[in-house]
């Protein structure tokens, strides 16, 4: 069992899906957890209550992660509340269809801001704390779309490819401070974000047919890789992208 007692973890987008599963799994490992949410206060409160029932501390923060000032304020609040931040998980993201010939400026900007620029903002705010501690772990959530592309979601795929580039760059930049930076690349995951596509049995069957393992990932499948990268077991893994996709993309 991975133990992360007394570690403080910040997870963006922790009210549902992969983020919520990650919050729960870090709490199970003994960590104190802060997480952001955007609109779903009731869902966020439910996750925080679950953590409290486990006897762990949880801090939920409503943050517009596309705004640098709000990100910086949130990091200051977490530092004040817990005294430190040991692990940052850049998980929050959106996945909205937009063919290239009809994609609007607003659609492009929204996806870039939430999926990519927010990761820059959180890293920029957290890294000074980690440098002072001489310890940190940053785990960025990318996607198979960032590795192979995805038709009708080019803006999404571009942000996820950008996350891989950010991960490699920061890994080289921050390793000397004992700050390890890695990424996790999920394939399709059974969450409410993919419910419309996966809810059609014919579509789901076709998707599962081309996945070597024959199944779509659960949020817990992804959370396990994230918690592993935050643990001492992954101390010498730097700048890597861990694929968690059942074999759908082999790189």
C-alpha positions as CSV (number, residue, x, y, z in Angstrom):
1,X,0.0,0.0,0.0
2,X,1.3,3.4,-0.9
3,X,1.5,5.7,2.1
4,X,1.5,9.5,1.7
5,X,0.9,10.5,5.3
6,X,1.2,14.3,5.9
7,X,1.7,15.0,2.2
8,X,-0.4,17.9,0.9
9,X,-1.9,17.3,-2.5
10,X,-3.6,19.9,-4.8
11,X,-5.9,18.5,-7.5
12,X,-7.6,20.6,-10.1
13,X,-11.1,19.6,-11.1
14,X,-11.7,17.3,-8.1
15,X,-15.5,17.3,-7.9
16,X,-16.1,14.5,-10.5
17,X,-14.7,11.8,-12.7
18,X,-10.9,11.3,-12.6
19,X,-10.4,14.2,-10.3
20,X,-12.8,12.9,-7.7
21,X,-11.4,9.4,-7.8
22,X,-7.9,10.8,-7.4
23,X,-9.0,12.9,-4.4
24,X,-10.4,9.7,-2.7
25,X,-7.4,7.6,-3.5
26,X,-4.9,10.2,-2.1
27,X,-7.0,10.4,1.0
28,X,-6.9,6.6,1.3
29,X,-3.1,6.8,1.1
30,X,-3.1,9.3,4.1
31,X,-2.7,12.6,2.3
32,X,-4.3,15.9,3.1
33,X,-6.1,17.0,-0.1
34,X,-7.1,20.4,-1.6
35,X,-9.1,20.4,-4.8
36,X,-10.7,22.9,-7.1
37,X,-14.1,22.9,-8.7
38,X,-15.8,25.3,-11.1
39,X,-19.6,25.0,-10.9
40,X,-20.6,21.7,-9.2
41,X,-20.6,22.8,-5.6
42,X,-22.9,19.9,-4.4
43,X,-20.6,17.3,-6.1
44,X,-17.5,18.9,-4.6
45,X,-19.1,19.0,-1.1
46,X,-20.0,15.3,-1.4
47,X,-16.4,14.4,-2.3
48,X,-15.1,16.6,0.6
49,X,-17.5,14.8,3.0
50,X,-16.3,11.4,1.8
51,X,-12.7,12.4,2.6
52,X,-13.7,13.7,6.0
53,X,-15.4,10.4,6.8
54,X,-12.1,8.7,6.1
55,X,-10.6,10.8,8.9
56,X,-8.6,12.9,6.4
57,X,-8.6,16.6,5.8
58,X,-10.0,18.1,2.6
59,X,-10.3,21.6,1.4
60,X,-12.5,22.5,-1.6
61,X,-12.1,25.7,-3.5
62,X,-14.2,27.3,-6.2
63,X,-11.7,28.6,-8.8
64,X,-11.9,29.8,-12.3
65,X,-8.7,28.1,-13.4
66,X,-8.5,30.1,-16.6
67,X,-7.7,33.2,-14.6
68,X,-4.1,33.5,-13.2
69,X,-5.1,35.8,-10.3
70,X,-7.7,33.2,-9.0
71,X,-5.2,30.4,-9.3
72,X,-2.6,32.4,-7.3
73,X,-5.2,33.2,-4.7
74,X,-6.2,29.6,-4.4
75,X,-2.6,28.5,-3.9
76,X,-2.1,31.1,-1.2
77,X,-5.2,29.8,0.6
78,X,-4.0,26.2,0.5
79,X,-0.6,27.2,1.7
80,X,-2.2,29.1,4.6
81,X,-4.5,26.2,5.4
82,X,-2.0,23.3,5.2
83,X,1.4,25.0,5.4
84,X,2.8,23.4,2.3
85,X,2.0,21.8,-1.1
86,X,3.8,18.6,-1.9
87,X,1.9,17.3,-5.0
88,X,0.2,19.1,-7.8
89,X,-2.2,17.2,-10.1
90,X,-3.2,19.3,-13.2
91,X,-6.4,17.3,-14.0
92,X,-9.1,19.8,-14.9
93,X,-10.1,19.9,-18.5
94,X,-12.9,20.0,-21.1
95,X,-13.6,18.0,-24.2
96,X,-16.0,19.7,-26.7
97,X,-16.5,18.8,-30.3
98,X,-15.5,21.5,-32.8
99,X,-14.7,20.8,-36.5
100,X,-11.9,23.0,-37.7
101,X,-13.9,24.8,-40.3
102,X,-16.6,25.8,-37.9
103,X,-14.6,26.2,-34.7
104,X,-15.2,29.7,-33.1
105,X,-12.7,31.9,-31.4
106,X,-14.5,31.3,-28.2
107,X,-14.4,27.5,-28.5
108,X,-10.7,27.6,-29.2
109,X,-9.9,30.1,-26.4
110,X,-12.0,28.2,-23.8
111,X,-10.2,24.9,-24.5
112,X,-6.8,26.5,-24.5
113,X,-7.4,28.4,-21.3
114,X,-8.8,25.5,-19.3
115,X,-6.8,22.6,-20.6
116,X,-3.4,24.2,-21.1
117,X,-2.9,27.7,-19.7
118,X,-4.3,26.7,-16.3
119,X,-1.5,24.1,-16.0
120,X,1.0,26.9,-16.6
121,X,-0.7,29.0,-14.0
122,X,-0.8,26.3,-11.3
123,X,2.8,25.2,-11.9
124,X,4.0,28.8,-11.8
125,X,2.2,29.4,-8.5
126,X,3.2,26.1,-6.8
127,X,6.8,25.7,-7.9
128,X,8.2,28.5,-5.7
129,X,6.8,26.6,-2.7
130,X,8.2,23.3,-3.8
131,X,11.7,24.9,-4.4
132,X,11.7,26.2,-0.8
133,X,10.8,22.7,0.4
134,X,13.3,21.1,-1.9
135,X,10.6,18.6,-2.7
136,X,7.7,18.4,-5.1
137,X,5.8,16.2,-7.4
138,X,3.8,17.5,-10.4
139,X,1.5,15.2,-12.4
140,X,-0.1,16.5,-15.5
141,X,-3.1,14.8,-17.1
142,X,-2.7,14.6,-20.9
143,X,-4.5,12.2,-23.2
144,X,-4.1,9.7,-26.1
145,X,-5.5,12.5,-28.2
146,X,-2.3,14.5,-27.5
147,X,-0.3,11.5,-28.9
148,X,-2.2,10.5,-32.0
149,X,-4.6,13.4,-32.6
150,X,-8.4,13.3,-32.6
151,X,-10.7,14.3,-35.5
152,X,-13.2,17.0,-34.7
153,X,-11.3,17.7,-31.4
154,X,-8.2,19.3,-32.8
155,X,-8.2,22.1,-30.2
156,X,-8.4,19.5,-27.4
157,X,-5.7,17.3,-28.9
158,X,-3.4,20.3,-29.3
159,X,-3.8,21.3,-25.6
160,X,-3.0,17.7,-24.6
161,X,0.1,17.6,-26.8
162,X,1.1,20.9,-25.2
163,X,0.8,19.3,-21.8
164,X,3.3,16.6,-22.8
165,X,5.7,19.3,-24.0
166,X,5.2,21.2,-20.7
167,X,5.8,18.1,-18.7
168,X,9.1,17.3,-20.5
169,X,10.3,20.9,-20.2
170,X,9.5,21.3,-16.5
171,X,11.0,17.9,-15.8
172,X,14.4,19.1,-17.2
173,X,14.0,22.5,-15.5
174,X,13.0,21.4,-12.0
175,X,14.7,18.1,-11.5
176,X,17.7,19.8,-9.8
177,X,15.3,21.0,-7.0
178,X,14.0,17.5,-6.3
179,X,10.7,18.3,-8.1
180,X,9.7,15.4,-10.4
181,X,7.3,16.2,-13.2
182,X,5.5,13.5,-15.1
183,X,2.2,13.0,-17.0
184,X,-0.5,10.4,-17.2
185,X,-2.2,9.8,-20.6
186,X,-5.7,8.2,-20.3
187,X,-7.6,6.8,-23.2
188,X,-11.4,6.9,-23.0
189,X,-12.5,6.9,-19.4
190,X,-16.0,6.1,-18.1
191,X,-17.0,9.6,-16.8
192,X,-19.9,12.0,-17.2
193,X,-17.7,13.9,-19.8
194,X,-17.8,10.8,-22.1
195,X,-21.3,9.6,-21.1
196,X,-22.9,10.7,-24.3
197,X,-20.5,8.7,-26.5
198,X,-20.2,5.7,-24.3
199,X,-23.9,5.6,-23.5
200,X,-24.7,4.3,-26.9
201,X,-24.2,0.5,-26.7
202,X,-23.2,0.1,-30.3
203,X,-20.5,2.8,-30.0
204,X,-19.2,1.4,-26.7
205,X,-19.0,-2.1,-28.2
206,X,-17.0,-0.7,-31.2
207,X,-14.6,1.2,-28.9
208,X,-14.1,-1.8,-26.6
209,X,-13.4,-4.0,-29.6
210,X,-10.4,-2.0,-30.6
211,X,-8.9,-1.8,-27.1
212,X,-6.6,-4.8,-26.5
213,X,-7.8,-5.1,-22.9
214,X,-11.4,-5.0,-24.1
215,X,-12.7,-2.4,-21.7
216,X,-13.0,1.3,-21.1
217,X,-11.0,2.7,-18.1
218,X,-12.6,3.6,-14.9
219,X,-11.6,6.8,-13.1
220,X,-9.9,4.7,-10.5
221,X,-7.7,3.1,-13.2
222,X,-6.3,6.6,-13.9
223,X,-6.1,7.7,-10.3
224,X,-3.9,4.7,-9.5
225,X,-1.2,5.8,-11.9
226,X,-1.4,9.3,-10.5
227,X,-1.0,8.3,-6.9
228,X,1.9,5.9,-7.9
229,X,3.7,8.9,-9.6
230,X,3.3,10.9,-6.4
231,X,4.8,8.1,-4.3
232,X,8.4,7.2,-3.4
233,X,8.1,4.2,-5.7
234,X,8.4,6.6,-8.6
235,X,11.3,8.7,-7.3
236,X,13.5,8.1,-10.4
237,X,10.7,8.5,-13.0
238,X,11.2,12.0,-14.5
239,X,9.6,13.5,-17.6
240,X,7.7,10.4,-18.4
241,X,4.2,10.0,-19.8
242,X,2.5,6.9,-18.4
243,X,-0.1,5.5,-20.8
244,X,-3.3,4.2,-19.1
245,X,-5.4,3.2,-22.0
246,X,-5.8,-0.6,-22.1
247,X,-3.4,-0.7,-25.0
248,X,-5.4,1.4,-27.4
249,X,-2.3,3.5,-28.1
250,X,1.2,2.0,-27.8
251,X,4.0,4.5,-27.7
